[in-house]
Amino acid sequence: MSTLLEEIKAYKEVFKQKAPEEKQRLMAQATKELEESGVAQGLKEGERVPDFTLPDATGKMVSIKEELEKGPVILTFYRGGWCPYCNLELKAYQRELNSIKDAGATLIAISPQTPDATLSTKEKNELEFLVLSDEGNQVAEQFNLVFKMPDYLVEIYKGSGLMVPDHNGNDDWELPKPATFVIDQSGNIVFADVDSDYTKRVEPGKVIDILKNV
């Protein structure tokens, strides 16, 4: 079984071979600019998790407070079901779901997609964990993860037929940085991974190792 990082590496190789050079250059430029801007740095280890309630793919409301009463939580923010890197990550977590449950924890994934789009992401990837809909990025904002896509990147996405607003139910072209947090039962963030480069993700196995020490 290949690891998430191996799968990402393989996907990037295919992208490099297939995507036009100018498209690759501009996408890399957008990542670099985001990194240098210093925006959306995310909450840090030692900070408290914000209190929030969001709908799952079926519209059922899920409260972080209630989930933490059951045990620690792995919280992962993803961009949307249209993002290949996010899908690889979600599937990798699905493979590790038993290990997460064995550690007494709950796994929650959050994106700015509408509940309908969230449901199709959940079904497509056969996910058996909580996948929540954060329309308008209100919770992602509380975690300091939200940034606005630059106009030239929006044009690239549109040119590829990728209409992010159709998934998110608004026209703001704002996204959360992909991020993963481990939260202990008292609501403290004990691990935080936030990266401006959306192709970089933390290996679920590493997150589970941290979880076991919570």
TAUR-V973166 format. One record per run of one state. SS is the DSSP state (A for helix, B for strand, O for the rest). FROM is the first residue (numbers start at 1). LEN is the number of residues. Records with the same first field share a line. If there is no record, write none. Layout:
BEGIN
SS->FROM-LEN  FROM-LEN
END
This chain:
BEGIN
O->1-3  19-2  38-10  49-4  57-4  71-2  78-6  96-1  103-3  112-3  125-5  134-1  143-3  149-2  160-4  169-5  177-2  184-4  195-9  213-2
A->4-15  21-17  64-7  84-12  97-6  115-10  135-8  151-9  164-5  204-9
B->48-1  53-4  61-3  73-5  106-6  130-4  146-3  174-3  179-5  188-7
END
